[in-house]
Amino acid sequence: MEVKCHRMNHPAPAPATTWVDYFPSNIRPYFYLVRADRPAGILLLFYPCAWSVTMTCYALSAPIATACTYFGFFLLASLVFRSAGCVINDMWDRDFDAATARAHTRPLAAGDLSMFQAFIFLIPQLALGIWLFMQLNQYSTNLGLSSLIFVVLYPAMKRVTDWPQVVLGICSNWGVLLGAASVAGAVDWKVYIPLYVGAACWIFQSDTAYARQDMDDDIKNGLRSATIVFGDRIRPILLIFAFVACSLVAYAGILNGHGFPYFIGVVLGALHVVRFLARVDFDSKESCNASLCNNIWFGFWIWAGALADYVLKMQMLE
């Protein structure tokens, strides 16, 4: 079945001024292409990496300096791959973005950049990302490179399945496995499969809430999404996903032998997600748009709890 995109004559309100607007106009679209003005996506990639690095260092009693080295590495890797992912996504979705109220001002959709310019811009980003993977041990390099297929194919999923958010959860939380492999040289699957699935459920509920603002445009343009499937049942269903996410993250902590501080972090993260899902207005585009930043706090609290537990353990060993 052929999917038709309906280009719409959207009003063009002046966007809020960001730090990107201080750059020359000829390079400004490249910053907007990689969402440089919206760094929340970087943290959504970074936190799962930080969880597993911290938990692996805790299990191995690795020096804090080792953990800090990997934190810096994965923060840089998250920046690079989030930027590359945005370019790939917008190249896939240029025509659909042009017919979507939220995305029609993106550089490719608005015609500020050509597909060729975007492709040339993407090449060094992917090259840098691959080079970063190659700085890790061989097991981690192979594991990291295997994630690229999901990064490239994810934007196409909304054309072929009602569950593109599942694929996003798979690829955006690869850092759970990669962080553990980088520190330990292998993955303790009994610990990190529950953590990985829990993180995927977190991203699923986060992105489904965020995508609610595009539901009308997605239906009009023939795109598919879990948001459309859930309809008016979205709140209780996402609460179930949040419960599963918190339960599996807590279970991973039990399997890894964590102490009280870790579980305080899980409780704080759970309270934040429940509070968000209880208060979000799914009929308000502004409220759904804010869900991305709101959900970052879940990742933060999990990391804060794991980090506090790890630091306390290392102090007791001195």
N, C-alpha and C positions, 0 to 999 in steps of 0.2 A: 504494500500500500504506500503510495507516494505521500510524503509529508510536505505540506505547503506552508511556507512561512509568510505571514502577513505583515508587511512593513507598515508601520503606523507613523502618522505625523504627530510625533510627541512634541509638546511644548518643550522648549530648551531653557529651563531656569538656570540662572548662573549658579554653579556649584559653590558650596562653602569654600572659602579660601583655605588652602592647606599649605604646608611648607613646600610642596612640590611646585606651587605656582610662582615661587621665587626664581625658578630655573628658566633659562631661555625657552621660548615657545617651541623651538624645533626639537628639543630633547624632552620636553615635559611629557609628551604622550608615552614615551618609553617607561617613565616612572609610573604613570597611571596604568599602563598595561600590566605591570607586575604588582599592582596594588600597594605601591610603596607608601601611600598615605594611609593604608589600613593594615597595620602589622599584626593584627589579631591572628590571622591565618598562620603566621610563623610560629606562634606559641602553640597552636593546635597541633602542629607537627612536632614541636620540640618537647612538649611535656611527656608524651609517651616514651620518647627516648630517655628523658631525664628520669622517669620512673624506673625504667629497667636498669639504667646505669647505676642508680643509687641502690636499688635492691640487690644487684649483682655484687657491687662493692661491699654492701652489708654482709652478704652471705660469705664472701671471701675474705672479709676483714682487710680489704685493700686500702692503701693509704689514701687520705683525703685528697692529696695532690693528684692521684690517679683519676679520681672522680671529677675533679675540677678540669683536668685536661680533656676528658671526654665530654663534659658539659659544654666547654668552648667549641669543641669539634662539632658536636651535634647542633649547637645553635647556628653555627655557620652553615652546616649542611641543610638545616631547616630553611634558612633564608634562601639558599640557592635553589632548592627543589620546590619551595613554594613559589618562587618567582617563575621558574621554568613551567611549573604546573599551570600557573595563571595564563602564560602565553599559549600553551597547548590548548587549554580550555577555550580561550577566546578565538583561536584559529578554527577549532571545530565549530564553535557556536556563533560565528560572526553574523550570519543571517538571522538566527533566532534572537540574538541579543538586540539586533536592530528593531525587532518587533516586540521587545519586552520593556516595560516602563522603567524598571530598575536599572537595566543594563544598556540602554540604547546610547548612552554617552560614552561607553567604553571606546578606546581609540580605534579598534578595528571596526566595530559596528558603526561608529560615527564617521569613518573614512579619514581619520587623522593619520593612520598608518596603513600601509598596504600589507597584504599577506606576505609578500617577499621581504619587506622590511622586518616583519615580525619573525619570519623564519631565520633571517640572518642574525637577529638579536637572540634567538633561542639557541643557536649553535654553541656560542661560548658558555652559556649557562649549563647546558648539558655536558659539555666538555669538562667544565670545572667540577660538576657533580660527580662525574665518572672518576676524575682524578682524585677527588676526596675519598670515594669508596676504595680506591686502590692504595690508599695510605693505611688501610686497616689490614688485619690478618686475612689470609686467603679465604677462609671460611666466610668471614664477614663481607669480603669483597664480592664473592659469588652470591651471597644472600642479598646484598644491596642491589647488585645489578639485576637480579631477578624481579625486583619490585618495579623496574622501569616499564614493564609491559602494562601494569595496572595504571601507572601514571599517564601513559599515552592513550589507553583505551577508555579510561573512566568517562571522559566527556561524551563518548558515543553511547553510553549505557542508557541515557534518558530517551534514546530513540528506539531501543529494543527491549527494555524491561521496565516494569513498574517499580523496581527496587534499585535505582542507581545509587541511593545512599548506602546500600550494603557494600557496593564496590568501593565507594569512597572510604568506608570504614576499614576495608581490607587494605587499601593502599596507604592511607594516611597514618595508620598505626603500625606500619612495618618497622618503625623505630623501636617498638617494644622488643621485637626479636633481634634487631640489629644492635641495639644497645647492649643486650646481654651477651651476644656473640662477640662483640668488640672487646669487652672487658675480660670475658672468661675463655674465649676461643671456641665456644660451643654454646648451645642453648639448652638450658634445663627445661625441657618441654613440659614437665608436670607443673612447673611454676608459671611459665610464661605463656602457655596456651590459655589458661584462665584469664591472665592479665590481658592478653591480646584480644580475646573475645569481649572482655569487659570494656576495654578501650574502644573497640569497634561499636559496641552498643551505645557508648557515650557519644561518639561521633554521629551515629545514626540518629539519635534523638536530637542532637544539636542541629544537624544539617536539615533534618525534616522540619523542625520548627522554623528554621531560617528560610527554607524554601516555600513555606506557606504563603509568603508575600507574592510569589510568582505564580500561584496556582491558576488564576484566571488566564494569565498569558500563556501558561503551559498548555492548558486545555485548548485555547484558541489556536495555538501553533502545532498541536498534535504531539506534544512531548509528554513523557510519562514520568510519574513520581509517586513515591509512597504517600506524599501529602495528599494527592488526589484519591488514592485508594482509601486512606483513613477517613477523609471527609470530616464530619462533625465529631467523630470518635477519636480525633487526634490526641486530645489531652490525656484521657485514661490510657491509651495505647503507649504514648511516650512515657508516661509514669511507669508503666511496666518495664520498658526498655531501661529506664533510669534505675529501677530496682535491680534488674539483672546486672547492669553495669557495676553498681556499688557492691552487690553480693560477690561477683566474681573477682573484683579488685581486692575485697576483703579476704576472700578465699586464697588468692595468690599470696597475700601477706601471711596468712596462717601457714601455708606450705613452705614459705621462705623463712619461717621462724621469727617473724617480726614481733616487736614488743608494743607496749601501750601507745607510744607516740604515733606510730603508723596508723593505728585504728582511730585515733582522734582525728587525723587527717581525713580518713574515709568518712567519718561521721560528719565533719564540717562540709566536705564535698557533697555528701548526700543531702544535707540540709539546704545547701545552696541550690542544688538542682530542683529539689521539691518546691522550694520557695519560688524559683523562677517559673516552673511549670504551672504552679497554682495561680500566678499573677499575670502571665503573658496573655495578651489579648490577640487571639489568632485571627480576628477580623481586622486588626490594625497592621498595616504594612510597617509602620514605624516600630511597633512593639516587636514584630517578628524580626525586623532588621537588627534590632538590638540584641537578639538572642545569641548572636555569634560572640560578642564580647562578654555577655553574661556567662556563657558556658565555659569560657576560659578559666573561670575561677574554680571549677571542679578540678581541672588539671592541676592548678596551682596548689590546692589544698592536699591533694594526694601526694604531690611531690614534697610539699612542706612537711607532711607527716613522716614520709619515708626518710627524708633528709635529716630531720630531727632525731629519728631513731638511730640512723647510721652514725651521726656525729656523737650521740651519747654513748653508743657502743664503742667507738674508737677512743673516746676519752677514758672509758672504764678499762680499756686494754693497755693504756699507757702506764 
